[in-house]
Amino acid sequence: MAALIVIIAGTDQDRTATAFSLAGSNAALGSFTQLHLDAGATPMLAVPAVLDALIELRTLGVVVSICPTGLADLYAVASPLPDAESIGLVTLLAELPDDARLVVV
């Protein structure tokens, strides 16, 4: 199965829940899965339930990445998810496998 990259663009709870379900399901099927929080979604990192869900997704093998601009706007010191990658959309798209599926929610 092709890789799946899910970009969360904002803070809508229903869309975020769908993104988490989609990422978790794809990872459970054994495919490479990346969940990217774009700048508009980084405020969700202040929500404990979101952090817990991201940590759980990591245990399934989902790669979590966060927009560095959004991260810098919120956290002067460090990310609340120290193992998350800090990459922007240009890097994300440049590293996108040719056969990957890209979903923006």
HUKA-V604869 format. One record per backbone hydrogen bond with DSSP energy under -1.0 kcal/mol. CO is the residue of the C=O (numbers start at 1). NH is the residue of the N-H. Records with the same first field share a line. If there is no record, write none. Layout:
CO=NH, NH
//
This chain:
3=101
4=34
5=103
6=36
7=105
8=38
12=16
13=17
14=18
15=19
16=20
17=21
18=22
19=23
20=24
21=25
22=26
23=27
24=28
25=29
26=31
27=30
32=4
33=63
34=6
35=65
36=8
37=67
38=41
41=44
42=45
43=46
44=47
47=51
48=52
49=53
50=54
51=55
52=56
53=57
54=58
55=59
57=62
58=61
63=35
64=85
65=37
66=87
67=71
68=72
69=73
70=74
71=75
81=84
85=66
88=92
89=93
90=94
91=95
97=100
101=5
103=7
//
